[in-house]
Amino acid sequence: MEGGLVEFLEKNSIYIVLAIVLVVWAGIFLFLLNTDKRLKAIEKELKEK
């Protein structure tokens, strides 16, 4: 079982890297969306005062 996993990772390393990069970009995107939502709430609160 272990030998098969190592062999798979060696042959498909580009897909592993691609998956990691995709997860990182998704995290950055979600972080920016969350930050934008918070900023809009703060701006709205400041306009009401």
N, C-alpha and C positions, 0 to 999 in steps of 0.2 A: 504493500500500500504506500509506504513512504517513498520508495523508489519511483513509483508512478507519479507521485505528486511533484517530486524534484524534477523529473523529466518534463512534466507538463509546464512547470514554471520556467524551465530553461528554454523550451521551444516557443512559449507564448509570452515572453517577458514584456513585449511591446504592449500587449493587451492589459497586463497588470499595471504598467506605468500609465497607460491611458485611463484606466479606471480610477487610479489614485488622483490623477490630475483633474478628472471630471468631478470627483468628490470635493476636491479643494475649491474648484470654481463654483460649485453649487453652494458650498459653505460661505464663500465670499458674497455671492449673490444674495443669499438669504440674510446675511448680516447687514448688507446695504439696504435691503428692503425694510428690515426691522428698524434700522437707524432712521430712514426716511419717514417711517410711520411715527416714530417718537418726535422727530423734529416738527412734523406737521401739527402734532398735538400741542407742542410747546408754543409754536407760532400762533395757533388758534387761541391758546390761553392768554398769551401776551396781548393779542388784539382786543380781547374782551375787557381787559383792565383799563 
